[in-house]
Amino acid sequence: MRITYLGHASVLIEINGLVALTDPVLRSRIGHLRRIAPPVRSELLERVDLVLVSHAHHDHLDVPSLKLLPNAPEVICPPAAERPVGWAGLQASIVRAGVHLERGSVSIKAVPADHDGRRWPTSRDGGSLGYVLRAGNESVYFAGDTGLFDEMTEISDIEVALLPVAGWGPRLGPGHLDPDEAARAAAMIQPRIAVPIHWGSYRPLTMRQREPADAPALRFAARLEQLAPGVSAKILQVGDALDLGSVEDN
């Protein structure tokens, strides 16, 4: 299994021959947000078999970014995302929490997320999802955008957890994890490895940089060591990859 961080909540997951891309937001400008991370290498997008969308917010479901994907991949998403996916000319497979899918030899389960993911004005369905992918002994949990919720303890036997630790503005509203809460989530899930995502990629045009872009990820790693010392934090800069075949057991 190989995990490549593309910025914000966009992660390339390669597992047992399947290449899945989460929440594609790939452009240099999304509305009032500008990308401060390095651009995504186009050759990475050429291998995408499948897209996983957690919810329909514009910073997780960007129609022009979907149009950049060259092979017209299937998009697995909650109901509110169906219409924007169609605008991109792609086929949407609609799922809700608890649904299991099989794609090749990979099992994909949609799991709950505590986040209002409605897309105004096209949908008032606020459902958001996370996804667990499994193939043999390999497994990865992509949390999307979420706050803490009790059922996180049911997301178990996970090798890698991709957990949001920040946002794009100066404050986080309900339904988000800050570095401390993300570490608490990891303590509930107990993956072998936790990778912080949703940090250091986009910033409002009028917002000044108040701290280093990777500060939330570093705070998460420090708090994780206190709350879940058995979980290893792996901070990936945008464009970096984690090859699970080269990670030694703790």
Phi, psi and omega in degrees: 000141181225133182242123178240124181273122181256358180110148182054238177255017181268116182225137175264119181249118176251115185220116175050045176091348178264136176246111182247141178243128181263141171036067187293113170228102198238354188270168180282343181214127176234099183060238181271006180258137175244145181282127177253351177273163176300152179294157179282133178290127187297330182294336177292326183286339183291345184257006186286125176265331193208143176244136175247119179250126182278324179195178194261009176298150185296334180272009173231340179224094183251112186302312178300328177293320176299324180291343178284345183282121193282340190253017179048058183290157171295145179241117175266127190201163173284167186304321184297341182269353187299313184293313177299324177298319177297324178298331178278358180078020182248159181271126180261133170252110188275132179225159172234169182304135180100346182284135175253138174231155173238127175233105188064231180262014183253129174268133180236123178242129172278128182238161183295158170217144180263085184198135176277105188254023182292153180243102179281144355264012189280340182208143174249010174280116186264015185296135175233155185225159160245175180221141172243124178250134180224142173208108184061234180272000181267140179204147178214138177248121174255116187276346184067236172239130182197156164264181175290142173212152189301326185289356176301331179295341179277348175273093191233173179055052184249133177279312182231129174248127177260107191241128176291140183234357183199200178214209178245357181242185183286342182225154175252133175272187177300152178081024177228160174249129168269178183304320179294313182293325177295322176295323176295322176298317178297324178295328178286322186275325181057054172288169173287322183226138174242127179248118178286135177230179176067045179212151167061028184241320182228150180214142175303146184303327185265002185265129176277151178286121183260340181204166177305146185300329184269009182301316178299320179296320179292321177296320177300312182299319180293318180290326178298321180299329179280316188270331183216071185297343177278353180258131181267128176272132176235109180270121178253125169288157180302127182096345179280154180235149174248114179264111186293340177291343183253003181266120179283150175296145178281000000 
